Amino acid sequence: MTSTATTAGALDLWTTERDGLRHIDLHVPTIHCANCISRIEGAVRKLPGVRTARVNFSTRRLSVDWEDGALEAARIVATVEDLGFEVRPFAPEDVSATEGRKATRELIRCMAVAGFASMNIMLLSVSVWSGAEAATRDLFHAISAIIALPTVAYAGRPFFRSAWNALRHGRANMDVPIAVGVLLVTAMSLYETLNSGPHAYFDGAVSLLFFLLIGRTLDSVMRDRARASVAQLLKQMPRGATVLMEDGRTEYHPIAEIRPGLSIVVAAGERVPVDGVVLTGSAMVDRSLVTGESVPETAGAGDKVLAGTMALDAALTVRVTAAGQNTFMADLVRLMEAAEQGRAAYVRLADRVSRYYAPVVHSLAAVTGLAWWLAGGDWHTAMLTAVAVLIITCPCALGLAVPAVQVLASTLLMRRGVLVKDGSALERMAEADIAVLDKTGTITLGRPQIDGDIALAPEDCALALALAERSTHPLSRGLAAELRKRGVAPADVSAVREVAGAGLEADGADGVIRLGRPDWAGAGAAPVGANGPVIAFARPGRAPVSIHFHDQPRADAAAAVQRLMKMGLGVSILSGDHAHVVDRVVRAVGIADWQAGCSPAGKVAAIRQRQERGHKVLVVGDGLNDGPALAAGHVSMAPSSASDVGQAAADFVFLGEGLSAVPATLAVARQARRLVRQNIGLAIAYNVIAVPLAMLGMVTPLIAAVAMSGSSILVISNALRLNWLVKGENA
Amino acid sequence: MTGLPLLIILALAMGLAWLGLFMWTLRSHQYDDPEGAALRILAPDDDTPAPRA
């Protein structure tokens, strides 16, 4: 990338300084093996003044600390780029935005403490149950109390906090009965201990926390995993621009200071930071971040360019028409945020259940206490029985029932190359009854391939290959790959020149040979209604030859669509492309319902229309222009080749070439839903048996402990069936 | 019964020691990069622990 030379000052915006050490985090998405790690770390450590250089493979991030002033940040970037890696800075705010990891870490700490405490208390409890009496029992209870009280105070915090938040807003969630139960049980047990009572439920309270924290941690880990792999929006956006001053000097300004009307310089390889109109220069512009469209387009004087697009082969001077919050990209982000509101209203199954569960449980406990008090008059026994009801009904199995299945499902999907953002995505996926697909990059690969035969003579093939291999343009690459596949060896051509916005040329034996835009190569303008982009090869003395490309549907697209239909989904296509192109693809995969020429807002409207008819829409798309649609759908999926925005907006991201990941995910989600329902059923069945016993005062701490662990194990074993249920279905 | 206090103290101390160890591994960022750790054993010259972030 040549951007480093012009944005040397720009990189300083991403660095932070502490104790004389400067720090930068760089995103290196193409690290893929142990060798990459040692090559990068080795090269960076050799730079003067570098103290530490560390690659985090899981997040594909390089962190470097160096002595302030000893080195330019740009040099680090250049060093890594010279090794052949793509580098982007992590903004400091992005790094601190890893809030999720902090939450997970807190949960893991709580879980460790609860695990330690529950095992030790259980040890003492077993002695009590096996007949420890009098002073020994009191001592054991006292030791249990000393372990349990700080544990409840520490490990219970996530539940207390969430329960308090819910109560303050007048709602009840799963954490309310948990918090109330744990606190009451602990208080009651403490009272028993101080009065040398026979029954203390410290083991119950603490192991309850332990079981629940396992579920909670699993849930949180799952969310982190997806967050780390899905890049955040605007990370790739430049944070400043090189402004061309009136006296001809250039100055680097942060993006906040860029106003419409200014002229800025965009170097080759740099992303355009604003919306604007090209003043001078002509370059191929890569719009993939914005549209997901992989074929670059030429932009010359007077053409509009959008923020987030990249000038590939030449510098441009651009007059700013909109910057910051007013760019097309920012508009899309807002549209996306607005669309997401609807989805936020989805209430997860577990929360829906607990909405009824908590009031029922609490009134049962209250009724029990009251009844015993009225019948026997002994408030102590009444209280103890009420607490037993609370501990038996604490939604231990219920708390594990859902996360256990969902974590298994997400691990299963991950092994098949599908990343899941959170558990609610699985629940929503299972509900989908209509699928809306984008065309480019979703049904198709988004990579142009040669259409039909290459009408070139053998010696021309060799020349064309020699030219094509000098360019990184997707069409050149496509041509080069195809020619290589046909066994062509490149001709010996020296001095190949890349003509910005046009193509490649070289001096042959009898004149200039050209490969590039048809009109430039002399083949006339590309015909209207072509199925895809066209380039031409021209050689003096012969008629120019046009080479047609088209975007191939994914190999399994038709099969995947058939399978979706067989699973009961209505499938339709919404595309921003021209009707004749969409029509061809639609015929190839067998979809009857389609709409071409959709704008991002048009897609959202089409999806809303279906939702108003009561459908739950699954949206599959990739580009930034699909972002709002992805966010508007009931559930959404994007290929990993999608733009960052597409990935950030989607609930699922699938790796690999196959569209069959979509029906496979749907199948797993439906199985998971079945198991979750079974598990909730099991948990309720357990309560139906255990609660009457508890209300009759027949539950001792021993029975409570056995019942609680038993139901939890039952629920987890049932969740484990997911593996072979899915295998059996051959999803 | 006389061994009881000793045994209880021992059991608790062992439990606490493991808890402390676990907390230490957590705090020294040993779970931050599980995939990277798996790959680093393949590199011949890299046997330094991760720096504290």
Interface residues (C-beta under 8 A of the other chain):
Chain A: C33 A34 N35 I37 S38 E41 T52 R54 V55 N56 F57 S58 T59 S63 D65 R105 I108 R109 A112 V113 F116 M119 N120 L123 L124 T136 I143 I147
Chain B: M1 L4 I8 A11 L12 G15 L16 W18 L19 F22 M23 L26 Y31 D32 D33 P34 E35 G36 L39 R40 L42 A43 D45 D46 A50 P51 A53
